Amino acid sequence: MPPRLKKLIGLFILLPGLLAYIFAAIVVADYVPDFWLIELAYFIVAGVLWALPMKYLVDWMNKDPSQNGSKS
């Protein structure tokens, strides 16, 4: 697959996915107990957790097409 096409596909996955994650994090934040330490822990976790699935998407988008799965 050409790199430009992969980046276009990745963009159309990344943007809606990130918006959906933000919306879900806001909805879940309403159910977090009103204690500063619990809120702090939630927002730290929610602020970092989005990067895990996006890392794999960005790695796929930037993967060199000449490798074709071989590990030389």
C-alpha positions as CSV (number, residue, x, y, z in Angstrom):
1,M,0.0,0.0,0.0
2,P,1.4,3.4,-0.9
3,P,2.6,5.5,2.1
4,R,0.3,8.4,1.2
5,L,-2.7,6.2,1.2
6,K,-1.8,4.7,4.5
7,K,-1.5,8.2,6.0
8,L,-4.8,9.2,4.6
9,I,-6.5,6.1,6.0
10,G,-4.7,6.7,9.3
11,L,-6.0,10.2,9.4
12,F,-9.6,9.1,8.9
13,I,-9.2,6.6,11.8
14,L,-7.2,8.8,14.1
15,L,-9.3,12.0,14.2
16,P,-12.7,10.3,14.8
17,G,-11.1,7.9,17.2
18,L,-9.6,10.6,19.2
19,L,-12.8,12.6,19.3
20,A,-14.7,9.5,20.5
21,Y,-12.1,8.9,23.2
22,I,-12.4,12.5,24.4
23,F,-16.2,12.3,24.5
24,A,-16.0,8.9,26.4
25,A,-13.4,10.4,28.9
26,I,-15.7,13.3,29.6
27,V,-18.7,11.1,30.1
28,V,-16.8,8.8,32.5
29,A,-15.4,11.8,34.4
30,D,-18.9,12.6,35.6
31,Y,-18.9,9.3,37.5
32,V,-15.5,9.8,39.2
33,P,-15.9,10.4,42.9
34,D,-15.5,14.0,44.0
35,F,-12.2,13.5,45.8
36,W,-9.1,15.3,44.5
37,L,-6.7,12.4,44.6
38,I,-9.1,10.1,42.7
39,E,-9.8,12.8,40.2
40,L,-6.1,13.4,39.8
41,A,-5.4,9.7,39.2
42,Y,-8.3,9.5,36.7
43,F,-7.2,12.5,34.6
44,I,-3.6,11.3,34.6
45,V,-4.7,7.8,33.3
46,A,-7.2,9.3,30.9
47,G,-4.6,11.8,29.6
48,V,-2.1,9.0,28.8
49,L,-4.3,6.1,27.8
50,W,-5.3,7.5,24.4
51,A,-1.7,7.2,23.3
52,L,-1.5,3.4,23.5
53,P,-3.8,2.5,20.5
54,M,-2.7,5.6,18.6
55,K,1.0,4.4,18.8
56,Y,0.1,1.3,16.9
57,L,-1.8,3.3,14.3
58,V,1.1,5.8,13.8
59,D,3.6,2.9,13.6
60,W,1.5,1.3,10.9
61,M,1.2,4.6,9.0
62,N,4.9,5.1,9.0
63,K,6.0,1.5,8.3
64,D,8.3,1.2,5.3
65,P,6.4,-0.5,2.5
66,S,9.7,-2.1,1.2
67,Q,10.0,-4.3,4.3
68,N,6.9,-6.4,3.4
69,G,6.9,-8.1,6.8
70,S,10.5,-9.5,6.5
71,K,12.7,-9.1,9.5
72,S,16.2,-8.9,8.0
